[in-house]
Amino acid sequence: MSLGEDREAEAPFAAVDKLLAASVARRFYLENQSKVDIAKEFRISRFKVARLLDAAVAHDIVRIDITVPAEIDAPLSHALAERFGLRQAVVVDLTRSEGDEVAPGDTRRAGRWLGTAAARLISEISEEGDVLGLDASRSVEALSEAVGRLRSREVVQLTGVRGPDLAHDAAIAAVHRTAAAGRGRAFALHAPFVLPNAPTAALLRSQPDTAETLGRFGRVTKAVVGIGAWDASLSAVYDALTERERDTYRTLGACAEVAGHLFDRDGHPLPQELDARTIALSAGQLREIPELIGVSGGVRRAEAIRAVLKSGLLTRVVTDAATARRLLWADGPDGPARTKDARVVETAT
């Protein structure tokens, strides 16, 4: 830091240049530019950028409203993270609202607020140089609609799409929206998640655009995935299989699904022939991601969430308060057998 910058940082803020403050605030809050980039554009120091942003709020140029009909339950968040050896748990209490309560059965709205919490989390922990991975779950769709500033420069789709419209699927739109939040590049998968046979899947994997995205899997540093339960409408893989195939995996003990990979109720991965038929990252690639965030909630998915937590696959989780209580109260004394690491537990704030 130069002597000039030091003096400028210490100088008292005098009259506000409202036009400059508004221009700086627009670039920071709406265009997601960094303070360093803004400083270069206006040929001012980054300290003056910070003061202008503070002044923009103080002089009512920028107004910040908190309008979320839900709150983070910090004690439950801490208890859940500690119980399952996570770096962090974010537990959203959907019943703490002022005149806008989210009904327990309203899965669409509940999912939207879980996605909003996940968006806040990923914005907080993302770092320069991160490569963010997103699966094709509805939780990720909700995240993409709420994400603000993001430091990840690449966003990679980890699983193929569920719907028939490969060009305009919601999962592809989610990847592009999230990449735009970081002014980065999107690597989408314009291919179905589950194919009828292995040769068709292999052919699609060899297509240049698909192969380019698949080649990015090993670079992912942080990822957000949904957690599916082995039942109708609760798992994209379940819905794509025949009834005979569903029963086969049910007999093997299928309880949960993450990015196309199945787990039994104790968190053990199930051997499956589906890998050859899916467009998705492998089980090994999934486990190698340094930061894996699971987003899911609702009583119908509680057993599946518990299974994935026991697997040690996740580093962080976002869920609702009712599900968190069920996970804590119903979990046996033996607890999870595996954790990805033993880092210090953080309480969501």
C-alpha positions in Angstrom: 0.0 0.0 0.0 1.4 3.4 -1.0 1.8 6.4 1.4 -0.9 8.2 -0.6 -3.3 5.3 -0.1 -2.6 5.2 3.6 -3.3 8.9 4.0 -6.5 8.6 1.9 -7.6 5.7 4.0 -7.2 7.7 7.2 -8.7 11.0 5.9 -12.2 11.8 7.2 -15.0 11.5 4.7 -16.3 14.9 3.8 -19.1 15.8 1.4 -20.5 12.9 -0.5 -20.2 12.9 -4.3 -23.6 11.4 -4.8 -23.0 10.8 -8.5 -19.8 8.9 -7.9 -21.2 7.0 -4.9 -24.2 5.9 -7.0 -21.9 4.8 -9.9 -19.7 2.8 -7.5 -22.7 1.3 -5.7 -24.3 0.2 -9.0 -21.2 -1.6 -10.1 -20.7 -3.3 -6.7 -24.2 -4.2 -5.8 -25.9 -4.8 -9.2 -23.0 -5.6 -11.6 -21.0 -7.7 -9.0 -17.7 -6.0 -9.8 -15.0 -6.2 -7.2 -13.7 -3.2 -5.3 -10.3 -3.6 -7.0 -11.9 -3.5 -10.5 -14.1 -0.5 -9.5 -11.0 1.4 -8.2 -9.2 0.8 -11.5 -12.1 2.0 -13.5 -12.6 5.3 -11.6 -8.8 5.7 -10.9 -9.4 5.9 -7.2 -8.1 3.8 -4.3 -9.9 0.7 -3.1 -10.2 2.5 0.3 -12.2 5.3 -1.3 -14.4 2.7 -3.0 -15.2 1.2 0.4 -16.0 4.7 1.9 -18.2 5.5 -1.1 -20.1 2.3 -0.6 -20.6 3.1 3.1 -21.7 6.6 2.2 -24.1 5.3 -0.4 -25.9 3.4 2.4 -25.6 6.2 5.0 -27.0 8.8 2.6 -29.9 6.6 1.4 -28.5 6.2 -2.1 -28.6 2.4 -1.5 -31.4 0.9 0.6 -31.1 -2.6 2.0 -34.3 -4.4 2.9 -34.5 -7.8 4.6 -37.8 -9.4 3.4 -37.3 -13.2 4.0 -40.1 -14.9 5.8 -37.7 -17.3 7.4 -34.7 -17.3 9.8 -31.6 -19.3 10.4 -31.9 -21.4 13.6 -28.3 -21.1 14.9 -28.6 -23.6 17.8 -30.1 -26.3 15.6 -27.4 -25.5 12.9 -24.6 -25.9 15.4 -26.2 -29.1 16.9 -26.6 -30.7 13.4 -23.1 -29.8 12.3 -21.6 -31.2 15.5 -23.7 -34.4 15.4 -22.6 -35.3 11.9 -19.1 -33.9 11.8 -19.8 -31.2 9.3 -17.9 -28.0 8.8 -21.2 -26.2 8.8 -25.0 -26.7 8.8 -27.5 -24.1 7.8 -30.9 -24.8 9.3 -33.8 -22.7 8.0 -36.8 -22.2 10.3 -39.7 -21.7 7.9 -42.2 -21.1 10.7 -40.5 -17.9 12.0 -42.2 -15.3 9.8 -44.2 -12.2 10.2 -47.5 -12.7 8.4 -46.0 -14.8 5.6 -45.6 -18.3 7.1 -44.5 -21.1 4.9 -46.8 -24.0 5.4 -45.1 -27.3 6.2 -46.6 -29.0 3.1 -45.7 -26.2 0.7 -42.6 -27.9 -0.7 -42.2 -25.4 -3.6 -41.9 -22.4 -1.3 -39.9 -24.4 1.3 -37.5 -25.4 -1.5 -37.2 -21.8 -2.6 -36.0 -20.6 0.8 -33.6 -23.5 1.2 -32.2 -22.5 -2.2 -32.0 -18.9 -1.0 -30.0 -20.0 2.1 -27.7 -22.1 -0.1 -27.1 -19.2 -2.4 -26.1 -17.0 0.6 -23.8 -19.8 1.8 -22.0 -20.3 -1.5 -21.6 -16.6 -1.9 -20.0 -16.3 1.5 -17.5 -19.2 1.0 -16.7 -18.9 -2.7 -13.1 -17.7 -3.4 -11.2 -16.4 -6.4 -10.2 -19.3 -8.6 -13.1 -21.6 -7.4 -14.7 -23.8 -9.9 -18.3 -24.4 -8.8 -20.2 -27.5 -9.6 -24.0 -27.7 -9.7 -26.2 -30.8 -10.2 -29.6 -30.7 -12.0 -31.7 -30.7 -8.8 -34.6 -28.3 -8.0 -32.6 -27.1 -5.0 -29.9 -25.8 -7.4 -32.6 -24.1 -9.6 -33.7 -22.2 -6.5 -30.1 -21.3 -5.6 -29.5 -19.9 -9.1 -32.5 -17.5 -8.8 -31.2 -16.1 -5.5 -27.4 -16.0 -5.8 -25.8 -12.6 -5.6 -22.1 -11.8 -5.8 -20.0 -14.9 -6.6 -16.2 -15.2 -6.9 -16.3 -18.4 -8.9 -15.1 -17.9 -12.5 -16.4 -21.2 -13.8 -19.7 -23.0 -13.1 -19.9 -26.7 -14.2 -23.1 -28.7 -14.6 -22.5 -32.1 -12.9 -25.4 -34.1 -14.1 -27.4 -34.2 -17.3 -30.9 -32.8 -17.6 -34.2 -34.4 -16.5 -36.6 -32.9 -19.0 -36.9 -33.5 -22.8 -35.9 -30.0 -23.8 -32.2 -30.2 -23.9 -31.7 -26.6 -25.1 -33.9 -24.9 -22.5 -33.9 -27.2 -19.5 -34.2 -25.4 -16.1 -30.9 -27.0 -15.0 -29.0 -25.5 -17.9 -30.6 -22.1 -17.2 -29.5 -22.4 -13.6 -25.9 -23.0 -14.6 -25.9 -19.9 -16.8 -27.6 -17.7 -14.2 -25.1 -18.7 -11.5 -22.1 -18.2 -13.8 -23.4 -14.7 -14.7 -23.4 -13.8 -11.0 -19.6 -14.3 -11.0 -19.2 -12.9 -14.5 -17.8 -16.3 -15.3 -18.2 -19.1 -17.9 -20.9 -21.8 -17.8 -20.1 -25.3 -18.8 -23.5 -26.9 -19.3 -24.5 -30.5 -20.2 -27.0 -30.6 -23.1 -27.7 -34.3 -22.6 -30.1 -36.4 -20.7 -29.2 -37.5 -17.1 -30.2 -41.2 -17.6 -30.0 -43.0 -21.0 -31.7 -46.2 -22.0 -28.4 -48.1 -22.6 -24.6 -47.7 -22.2 -23.8 -47.3 -25.9 -26.1 -44.3 -26.3 -24.6 -42.7 -23.2 -21.0 -43.3 -24.5 -21.9 -41.7 -27.8 -23.3 -38.6 -26.1 -20.2 -38.4 -23.8 -18.0 -38.3 -26.9 -19.7 -35.2 -28.3 -17.3 -32.2 -28.2 -19.5 -29.9 -26.0 -20.3 -32.7 -23.6 -16.8 -33.9 -23.4 -15.5 -30.4 -22.6 -17.9 -30.2 -19.6 -17.0 -33.7 -18.4 -13.4 -32.7 -18.6 -14.0 -30.0 -16.0 -15.3 -32.3 -13.3 -11.8 -32.9 -11.9 -11.3 -29.1 -11.4 -14.4 -28.5 -9.3 -13.5 -27.1 -5.9 -17.0 -26.5 -4.5 -20.3 -28.1 -5.4 -24.0 -27.9 -4.5 -26.1 -31.0 -4.9 -29.7 -32.1 -4.0 -30.4 -35.2 -2.0 -33.1 -37.5 -3.4 -35.0 -40.3 -1.7 -35.7 -43.6 -3.3 -39.4 -42.9 -4.2 -41.5 -41.5 -7.0 -40.9 -37.8 -7.7 -38.1 -37.6 -5.0 -35.3 -38.9 -7.2 -34.5 -38.1 -10.8 -32.9 -41.5 -11.2 -35.8 -43.3 -9.6 -38.2 -41.6 -12.0 -36.1 -42.5 -15.0 -36.0 -46.3 -14.3 -38.5 -49.1 -15.0 -40.4 -50.5 -12.1 -38.3 -53.7 -12.2 -35.1 -51.7 -11.9 -36.5 -49.6 -9.0 -37.4 -52.8 -7.2 -34.0 -54.2 -7.8 -32.2 -51.3 -6.2 -34.9 -51.2 -3.4 -34.0 -54.8 -2.6 -30.3 -53.8 -2.4 -31.3 -51.2 0.2 -31.4 -48.0 -1.9 -32.4 -45.1 0.4 -30.8 -42.0 -1.0 -29.5 -40.6 -4.3 -26.9 -37.9 -4.9 -25.9 -36.9 -8.5 -27.0 -40.3 -9.7 -25.2 -42.4 -7.0 -27.2 -44.5 -4.6 -26.7 -45.1 -0.8 -28.3 -47.4 1.7 -29.7 -46.2 5.0 -26.3 -46.5 6.7 -24.6 -44.3 4.1 -22.8 -47.1 2.2 -22.7 -46.6 -1.6 -24.5 -49.3 -3.6 -22.8 -51.0 -6.5 -24.7 -50.1 -9.6 -24.7 -50.7 -13.4 -26.3 -47.3 -13.9 -23.0 -45.5 -14.1 -22.6 -46.6 -17.7 -26.0 -45.2 -18.6 -25.7 -41.8 -16.9 -24.2 -38.5 -17.9 -22.8 -37.4 -14.6 -19.6 -37.3 -12.6 -18.3 -40.5 -11.2 -18.6 -41.6 -7.5 -14.8 -41.1 -7.2 -15.0 -37.6 -8.7 -17.9 -36.7 -6.4 -16.0 -37.8 -3.3 -12.8 -35.9 -4.4 -14.6 -32.5 -4.4 -13.1 -30.6 -1.4 -16.3 -28.8 -0.5 -19.6 -30.6 -1.1 -22.9 -28.9 0.0 -26.1 -30.9 0.2 -29.4 -29.0 0.0 -32.6 -30.9 0.8 -35.5 -30.9 3.3 -38.9 -32.3 4.1 -40.0 -35.3 6.2 -40.2 -37.6 3.1 -36.5 -37.0 2.5 -35.3 -37.2 6.1 -34.1 -40.8 5.9 -32.3 -40.1 2.7 -30.6 -37.0 4.2 -29.5 -39.0 7.2 -28.0 -41.7 5.0 -26.0 -39.2 3.0 -24.8 -37.4 6.2 -23.7 -40.8 7.5 -21.8 -41.5 4.3 -19.2 -38.7 5.1 -19.7 -37.3 1.6 -20.9 -33.8 2.6 -18.9 -31.0 4.2 -22.0 -28.8 4.7 -25.7 -29.1 4.6 -28.7 -26.8 4.2 -32.1 -28.1 5.4 -35.2 -27.0 7.3 -35.8 -27.0 11.1 -38.4 -29.7 11.1 -36.1 -32.1 9.2 -33.1 -31.1 11.4 -35.0 -32.0 14.6 -36.0 -35.3 13.1 -32.4 -36.0 12.2 -31.2 -35.2 15.7 -33.9 -36.9 17.6 -34.1 -40.1 15.6 -30.4 -40.7 15.0 -29.1 -43.6 17.1 -26.3 -43.3 19.6 -23.7 -44.8 17.3 -23.9 -41.8 15.0 -22.1 -41.5 11.6 -19.3 -43.9 11.0 -17.5 -41.7 8.5 -16.7 -38.0 8.0 -14.8 -36.3 5.2 -12.6 -34.6 7.8 -12.6 -33.4 11.4 -12.4 -29.6 10.9 -13.8 -27.2 13.4 -17.6 -26.9 13.4 -19.0 -23.5 12.4 -22.3 -22.2 13.5 -24.5 -20.7 10.7 -25.0 -17.0 11.3 
